[in-house]
């Protein structure tokens, strides 16, 4: 089961090109797990307290679970395979 994860973040303020910003500006993040063969979204997760880590998430090698680092805890999500 080949899958990949994508993370996008939302900012509390507009971010102009070339202007520095910090992780403290992030209000939420959305993660999606997609099947590589056809791009079908298998899981979508929105986190209201994103981690200041650049990555902050890990997909199990077999694509069966997604671990997401919240500011103070790690949450595990099962990824449906169909």
C-alpha positions in Angstrom: 0.0 0.0 0.0 1.9 3.0 -1.2 0.7 6.2 0.2 2.0 9.7 0.9 1.0 12.5 3.3 0.7 16.3 2.6 0.6 19.0 5.3 -0.7 22.5 4.8 -0.8 25.2 7.5 -3.1 28.2 8.1 -1.7 31.4 9.4 -3.4 33.9 11.8 -2.3 36.8 9.6 -1.5 37.3 5.9 2.0 36.2 4.9 3.6 38.3 2.2 6.2 36.8 -0.1 9.7 37.3 1.3 8.5 38.4 4.8 9.6 36.2 7.7 7.0 34.4 9.8 7.2 32.1 12.7 5.4 28.9 13.8 3.6 30.9 16.4 1.6 32.5 13.5 0.1 29.1 12.6 -3.6 28.7 13.7 -4.2 25.2 12.3 -2.9 22.6 10.0 -4.5 20.1 7.7 -3.0 16.7 6.8 -4.1 14.5 4.0 -3.1 10.9 3.2 -3.3 9.9 -0.4 -3.0 6.7 -2.3 0.0 7.0 -4.7 -1.5 4.8 -7.4 -4.5 7.1 -8.1 -4.3 10.1 -5.8 -7.4 9.1 -3.9 -7.6 10.8 -0.5 -7.7 8.1 2.2 -7.7 10.4 5.3 -8.0 14.0 6.2 -7.1 15.5 9.6 -7.3 19.1 10.8 -5.3 20.0 13.9 -6.2 23.2 15.8 -2.9 23.4 17.8 -0.2 22.6 15.3 3.3 21.7 16.4 6.1 24.2 15.9 8.1 21.3 14.3 8.6 21.6 10.5 7.4 18.1 9.9 5.2 17.2 12.9 3.8 14.0 11.4 4.8 10.6 10.3 3.1 8.0 8.1 3.7 4.4 9.0 5.8 2.5 6.3 2.8 0.4 5.4 0.5 3.4 5.2 -1.8 2.1 7.9 -1.4 4.9 10.5 -0.7 8.6 10.6 1.0 10.0 13.7 0.5 13.8 14.2 2.4 15.9 16.7 0.1 18.4 18.4 1.7 21.1 20.6 1.6 18.8 23.7 0.8 15.3 22.5 1.0 12.7 19.7 -2.3 11.6 18.1 -2.5 8.4 16.0 -5.1 8.0 13.2 -5.9 4.8 11.4 -5.8 5.2 7.6 -8.5 3.4 5.7 -7.0 1.4 2.8 -10.0 1.6 0.5 
